[in-house]
Amino acid sequence: MILMKQIFFCIGIFTALAMSRLIPHPPNFTSLLALSFYIPVFIGLRYLPVLILSFAITDFIIGYHAGTHWTWGSVLLIGLMSTFFSKNFYSRILGSFFGACIFFLVTNFGVWLSGMYGVSLSGLYLSYFMAIPFFAYSVISTLFFSIIIEIGHKILVDKFNFKKA
């Protein structure tokens, strides 16, 4: 029974991530950052590799790019830091916002290192400056999906006595 529950969680993680990434959406408006934060909080850190594998599979479909591994690295960092923000609703929302900030900082550092804007201090500034519109989408989508996940979790806990896997 426990194995079936774990398989269900793995399939659910992949499905949620794949739907969010493969269905047309505004740039960076996906559930990926919220999932990166909430999966370790609600079902356990041991599912973080499943999340990263799900990214790898969807990236195979979407196409790898120079920043792919920076994205995976930010997912790992977000997942690891999420355990420090698991106390209550407000700390989780704050933590998910910090997750969006981590994603912004890590992935745009990777863009800078790729040389797209020049490997200089002005290139670093430009890399972050040009990403501000994408950051806005990331923050809005992360908070939006975080609230949806919070509502879903509340329903699972209240109605179905859901416990951490």
Backbone bond lengths (Angstrom), bond angles and torsions (degrees), N, CA, C in turn:
res aa  C-N    CA-C-N  psi(-1)  N-CA   C-N-CA  omega(-1)  CA-C   N-CA-C  phi
1 M - - - 1.450 - - 1.532 111.40 -
2 I 1.350 115.93 -40.72 1.461 119.75 179.74 1.522 110.37 -65.26
3 L 1.345 117.00 -40.22 1.457 120.76 178.54 1.525 110.77 -61.45
4 M 1.312 117.43 -41.64 1.472 121.22 178.57 1.527 110.39 -62.66
5 K 1.329 116.98 -39.39 1.465 121.46 178.94 1.530 109.38 -64.03
6 Q 1.329 117.42 -42.31 1.456 121.28 179.69 1.524 111.44 -66.40
7 I 1.317 116.95 -41.23 1.462 121.04 176.60 1.521 110.11 -62.79
8 F 1.327 116.78 -42.47 1.459 121.84 177.37 1.528 110.46 -58.20
9 F 1.340 117.33 -45.12 1.462 121.10 179.51 1.525 110.84 -63.18
10 C 1.323 117.35 -42.85 1.464 121.32 -179.60 1.524 111.19 -62.87
11 I 1.304 116.58 -44.70 1.468 120.77 178.36 1.525 110.01 -65.56
12 G 1.318 116.89 -40.80 1.463 121.39 178.00 1.515 112.15 -62.34
13 I 1.326 117.04 -42.87 1.466 121.27 178.46 1.526 109.81 -60.74
14 F 1.333 116.06 -49.62 1.458 119.50 -178.95 1.529 111.04 -62.01
15 T 1.313 117.22 -44.45 1.467 120.90 -178.06 1.522 111.45 -62.46
16 A 1.333 116.86 -46.54 1.469 120.52 179.92 1.520 110.94 -61.48
17 L 1.314 116.04 -44.16 1.462 119.89 -179.18 1.523 111.24 -68.18
18 A 1.321 116.67 -45.25 1.463 120.54 -178.08 1.524 111.12 -63.22
19 M 1.319 116.93 -44.42 1.467 119.34 179.58 1.526 110.29 -60.75
20 S 1.304 116.31 -43.34 1.456 120.89 -177.85 1.523 112.47 -65.82
21 R 1.324 116.97 -35.16 1.457 120.48 -176.45 1.518 113.26 -89.06
22 L 1.334 117.87 -28.37 1.463 120.33 -173.45 1.520 113.78 -94.89
23 I 1.328 117.58 -23.75 1.467 120.80 177.01 1.527 107.29 -77.29
24 P 1.340 118.12 135.96 1.473 119.47 -179.48 1.538 111.55 -53.50
25 H 1.338 115.03 137.87 1.458 121.47 -176.93 1.524 109.29 -156.87
26 P 1.340 116.55 160.76 1.472 118.39 173.66 1.532 109.59 -61.17
27 P 1.314 118.08 157.45 1.469 120.70 -179.05 1.537 111.69 -55.22
28 N 1.315 116.06 130.53 1.463 124.42 177.61 1.533 113.88 63.36
29 F 1.306 118.29 14.91 1.461 120.36 177.40 1.532 107.92 -99.31
30 T 1.323 114.84 79.10 1.463 121.55 179.85 1.522 109.38 -135.34
31 S 1.310 114.46 172.93 1.469 119.82 178.06 1.522 112.14 -87.98
32 L 1.336 117.70 3.13 1.455 120.24 -171.06 1.522 114.15 -59.24
33 L 1.308 118.85 -39.60 1.463 119.57 -178.89 1.524 111.35 -74.02
34 A 1.316 116.49 -39.10 1.467 119.50 176.98 1.525 110.06 -64.66
35 L 1.324 117.77 -42.99 1.460 120.55 177.86 1.527 110.85 -64.14
36 S 1.329 116.65 -39.90 1.463 120.59 178.91 1.523 111.26 -60.57
37 F 1.316 115.95 -32.96 1.464 120.75 179.15 1.528 111.61 -82.40
38 Y 1.327 117.95 -47.56 1.464 121.18 -169.62 1.520 115.14 -81.45
39 I 1.306 118.57 -28.26 1.469 119.15 -179.93 1.524 111.05 -59.40
40 P 1.334 119.26 -50.37 1.474 117.77 176.87 1.534 113.23 -64.08
41 V 1.327 117.24 -34.11 1.464 120.33 -178.39 1.522 111.18 -67.84
42 F 1.318 117.27 -47.89 1.467 120.61 -171.28 1.526 114.26 -93.55
43 I 1.327 118.15 -30.98 1.469 116.36 -178.81 1.520 113.53 -120.74
44 G 1.326 117.76 -6.93 1.459 119.72 170.97 1.519 114.58 119.71
45 L 1.320 114.33 147.85 1.464 121.37 178.18 1.524 112.33 -60.92
46 R 1.322 116.91 -26.13 1.466 118.42 -177.40 1.531 112.54 -66.49
47 Y 1.345 117.62 -12.09 1.460 120.64 177.20 1.529 112.65 -91.93
48 L 1.324 117.28 -1.28 1.457 120.96 177.78 1.536 112.10 -60.46
49 P 1.335 120.38 -42.32 1.469 119.36 175.75 1.539 112.64 -61.09
50 V 1.328 117.33 -33.80 1.475 120.23 177.30 1.522 109.67 -64.16
51 L 1.323 116.07 -40.44 1.461 120.88 178.46 1.528 110.65 -62.49
52 I 1.329 116.72 -46.25 1.464 120.15 -179.29 1.534 110.84 -67.28
53 L 1.336 117.40 -38.20 1.469 120.36 175.00 1.533 110.68 -62.87
54 S 1.321 116.85 -38.48 1.470 120.68 176.49 1.522 110.54 -61.78
55 F 1.332 116.79 -40.01 1.467 120.44 174.55 1.514 110.55 -60.50
56 A 1.317 116.53 -45.38 1.462 120.16 -178.59 1.525 111.03 -60.42
57 I 1.326 117.23 -42.61 1.466 121.03 -179.64 1.522 110.58 -65.70
58 T 1.333 116.63 -46.54 1.472 118.28 179.87 1.523 111.16 -68.75
59 D 1.337 117.74 -33.02 1.469 119.87 175.79 1.527 111.15 -66.37
60 F 1.326 117.41 -31.46 1.459 120.44 175.21 1.531 109.80 -61.91
61 I 1.341 116.27 -38.21 1.466 121.17 179.81 1.532 110.68 -75.14
62 I 1.327 116.57 -46.16 1.468 121.71 -177.77 1.519 110.79 -71.83
63 G 1.308 115.84 -40.60 1.461 122.01 -177.99 1.520 110.56 119.85
64 Y 1.316 115.19 129.93 1.456 120.47 177.49 1.525 109.31 -71.40
65 H 1.325 116.02 153.18 1.458 121.79 175.80 1.524 107.89 -144.85
66 A 1.299 116.31 176.51 1.466 120.67 -175.58 1.530 112.42 -60.58
67 G 1.322 118.04 -26.52 1.459 120.67 -177.31 1.516 115.08 -95.10
68 T 1.315 117.77 3.21 1.464 120.94 -176.14 1.523 112.14 -55.69
69 H 1.297 117.06 -48.42 1.468 119.60 -176.03 1.525 111.75 -71.23
70 W 1.325 117.30 -26.90 1.468 120.19 174.22 1.531 109.75 -68.27
71 T 1.326 116.35 -36.31 1.465 120.19 176.54 1.519 109.78 -64.05
72 W 1.311 116.98 -46.80 1.468 120.34 179.12 1.523 110.64 -61.42
73 G 1.321 116.61 -40.25 1.457 120.32 178.09 1.520 111.98 -62.44
74 S 1.326 115.98 -40.40 1.470 118.53 178.56 1.523 110.45 -66.99
75 V 1.326 117.63 -36.71 1.470 121.36 176.69 1.525 109.88 -61.33
76 L 1.306 116.75 -43.57 1.458 120.95 178.03 1.533 110.97 -61.43
77 L 1.320 117.28 -46.90 1.468 120.98 178.82 1.529 111.94 -62.52
78 I 1.327 116.42 -43.47 1.468 120.52 179.20 1.525 109.87 -61.57
79 G 1.312 116.78 -45.03 1.461 120.90 179.81 1.515 112.35 -62.35
80 L 1.318 116.23 -42.52 1.467 120.03 -179.44 1.527 111.62 -68.12
81 M 1.337 117.46 -40.76 1.463 119.26 -178.43 1.528 111.99 -76.26
82 S 1.315 117.34 -17.29 1.471 120.21 -176.49 1.526 112.45 -61.55
83 T 1.308 116.48 -30.00 1.467 119.31 -177.87 1.531 111.92 -64.76
84 F 1.328 117.43 -20.45 1.469 120.99 178.04 1.531 112.28 -81.09
85 F 1.335 116.66 -8.65 1.465 121.16 -176.69 1.526 112.16 -121.07
86 S 1.305 117.81 25.95 1.466 120.34 -172.09 1.529 113.84 -93.15
87 K 1.310 118.15 0.96 1.463 122.55 -170.61 1.531 114.21 -60.47
88 N 1.326 117.44 -50.89 1.467 120.48 -176.88 1.531 109.76 -152.14
89 F 1.307 115.57 179.57 1.467 122.09 -177.13 1.527 111.59 -54.82
90 Y 1.316 116.91 -49.52 1.462 120.30 -175.09 1.529 112.36 -66.53
91 S 1.323 116.85 -40.15 1.468 118.38 178.45 1.528 110.22 -68.89
92 R 1.329 117.89 -34.05 1.472 119.79 177.89 1.527 111.01 -67.70
93 I 1.323 117.77 -41.57 1.470 120.02 178.00 1.527 109.60 -63.21
94 L 1.324 116.98 -43.81 1.462 121.14 176.65 1.530 110.43 -61.28
95 G 1.312 116.86 -42.79 1.454 121.22 178.40 1.516 112.33 -63.05
96 S 1.323 117.16 -39.39 1.467 119.35 178.52 1.530 110.64 -66.43
97 F 1.335 116.83 -35.93 1.467 120.66 174.60 1.537 110.02 -63.16
98 F 1.332 116.81 -44.06 1.466 120.08 176.45 1.526 110.44 -61.32
99 G 1.319 116.52 -33.62 1.459 120.14 176.56 1.519 111.60 -61.30
100 A 1.339 116.27 -42.00 1.466 120.20 177.20 1.529 110.19 -62.99
101 C 1.328 116.46 -37.42 1.476 120.73 177.75 1.528 110.76 -66.12
102 I 1.317 116.92 -42.58 1.470 120.58 177.60 1.522 110.30 -60.77
103 F 1.322 116.44 -45.25 1.462 121.06 178.53 1.530 110.29 -57.52
104 F 1.323 116.31 -46.92 1.460 122.01 179.98 1.532 110.93 -59.37
105 L 1.324 115.76 -48.86 1.465 120.18 -177.10 1.535 112.39 -65.95
106 V 1.331 116.05 -46.42 1.468 120.13 -175.87 1.523 111.87 -70.32
107 T 1.328 117.51 -49.34 1.467 119.39 -174.76 1.522 111.72 -68.72
108 N 1.318 117.65 -36.31 1.465 118.67 179.87 1.529 112.10 -76.78
109 F 1.322 117.13 -24.82 1.458 119.72 169.88 1.526 109.05 -63.96
110 G 1.339 115.66 -40.58 1.463 120.47 176.56 1.522 111.92 -63.25
111 V 1.331 116.50 -39.97 1.470 120.43 176.50 1.532 109.58 -60.89
112 W 1.322 116.17 -44.04 1.471 120.18 179.27 1.529 110.97 -61.34
113 L 1.338 116.33 -45.52 1.468 119.44 -179.75 1.522 112.53 -64.27
114 S 1.334 116.71 -25.27 1.471 119.46 178.95 1.525 111.50 -69.47
115 G 1.332 116.73 -14.73 1.461 120.51 178.70 1.511 114.27 90.60
116 M 1.304 117.36 3.77 1.463 120.84 -176.80 1.536 112.39 -56.29
117 Y 1.320 116.86 -38.35 1.466 121.32 -179.52 1.532 112.14 -110.60
118 G 1.303 116.20 8.86 1.460 120.56 -177.29 1.519 110.16 92.61
119 V 1.308 116.75 135.58 1.461 121.11 -179.03 1.536 107.29 -88.56
120 S 1.324 113.64 76.36 1.463 122.18 178.33 1.519 107.27 -147.18
121 L 1.318 116.83 172.16 1.454 120.18 178.41 1.528 111.21 -62.18
122 S 1.322 117.45 -39.88 1.464 120.23 178.39 1.534 110.22 -68.11
123 G 1.324 116.73 -34.23 1.464 119.74 176.13 1.517 111.68 -66.36
124 L 1.329 116.62 -37.61 1.466 120.93 176.83 1.529 110.19 -62.95
125 Y 1.315 115.64 -47.08 1.470 120.63 177.52 1.524 110.34 -58.60
126 L 1.323 116.87 -47.53 1.456 121.83 -178.32 1.532 111.41 -63.24
127 S 1.318 116.46 -37.73 1.462 121.03 178.60 1.529 111.13 -59.27
128 Y 1.311 116.25 -45.31 1.471 120.20 179.04 1.529 111.39 -74.41
129 F 1.299 117.56 -39.56 1.469 120.74 -179.17 1.528 111.21 -62.21
130 M 1.322 116.64 -45.01 1.471 120.54 -178.25 1.529 112.35 -67.93
131 A 1.315 116.33 -19.06 1.467 120.51 -177.70 1.528 113.24 -90.85
132 I 1.318 118.22 -3.41 1.473 120.59 -176.56 1.533 112.44 -56.90
133 P 1.338 120.21 -44.69 1.477 118.14 178.03 1.532 112.93 -59.67
134 F 1.339 116.58 -38.30 1.459 120.59 178.13 1.523 110.67 -67.61
135 F 1.320 116.10 -35.19 1.468 121.30 177.54 1.527 109.89 -62.91
136 A 1.316 116.78 -40.45 1.472 120.00 178.58 1.532 110.23 -59.89
137 Y 1.334 117.21 -45.81 1.468 120.59 176.77 1.525 110.98 -61.42
138 S 1.322 116.50 -40.44 1.470 120.55 179.86 1.527 111.07 -62.11
139 V 1.319 116.80 -45.65 1.464 120.51 -178.82 1.524 110.59 -65.16
140 I 1.316 116.81 -47.84 1.466 120.41 -178.96 1.523 110.84 -61.21
141 S 1.334 116.86 -47.01 1.469 119.18 -178.31 1.519 111.02 -67.94
142 T 1.328 117.52 -37.98 1.468 119.96 179.59 1.522 110.55 -62.86
143 L 1.314 117.37 -45.58 1.467 120.09 178.78 1.531 111.03 -66.77
144 F 1.320 116.94 -40.46 1.466 121.61 178.28 1.528 110.87 -60.03
145 F 1.330 116.96 -52.14 1.463 120.33 -178.79 1.528 111.97 -71.02
146 S 1.322 117.27 -29.21 1.465 120.08 175.96 1.516 110.93 -63.24
147 I 1.309 116.63 -42.28 1.472 120.03 178.67 1.522 110.21 -66.30
148 I 1.323 117.59 -40.16 1.472 120.57 176.98 1.531 109.99 -61.90
149 I 1.321 117.29 -44.05 1.467 121.11 179.10 1.522 109.96 -64.42
150 E 1.316 117.83 -41.89 1.470 121.37 178.36 1.532 110.82 -60.35
151 I 1.320 116.57 -44.40 1.472 120.49 178.65 1.524 110.40 -63.31
152 G 1.335 116.14 -45.93 1.464 120.12 178.89 1.513 111.86 -61.19
153 H 1.313 116.90 -41.49 1.462 120.72 178.89 1.525 110.90 -64.95
154 K 1.314 116.37 -42.40 1.474 120.56 178.86 1.531 110.34 -59.68
155 I 1.316 116.64 -42.16 1.471 120.81 178.61 1.531 109.84 -64.62
156 L 1.335 117.20 -45.12 1.468 120.43 179.72 1.528 111.62 -61.64
157 V 1.325 116.68 -41.21 1.459 120.21 -179.09 1.524 110.81 -69.64
158 D 1.327 117.12 -48.18 1.469 121.80 -175.84 1.521 113.36 -70.74
159 K 1.315 117.06 -43.75 1.458 120.37 -173.40 1.526 114.61 -91.48
160 F 1.353 115.79 -32.55 1.454 118.91 -172.56 1.525 113.91 -120.30
161 N 1.335 116.72 7.83 1.462 122.00 177.23 1.536 111.43 54.46
162 F 1.338 116.05 41.80 1.463 122.98 -179.95 1.520 109.92 -65.18
163 K 1.310 116.50 134.90 1.458 122.97 175.81 1.518 108.41 -124.65
164 K 1.333 116.65 159.99 1.463 122.09 178.45 1.527 110.12 -56.65
165 A 1.334 115.72 139.65 1.472 120.84 -177.21 1.508 111.70 -65.61
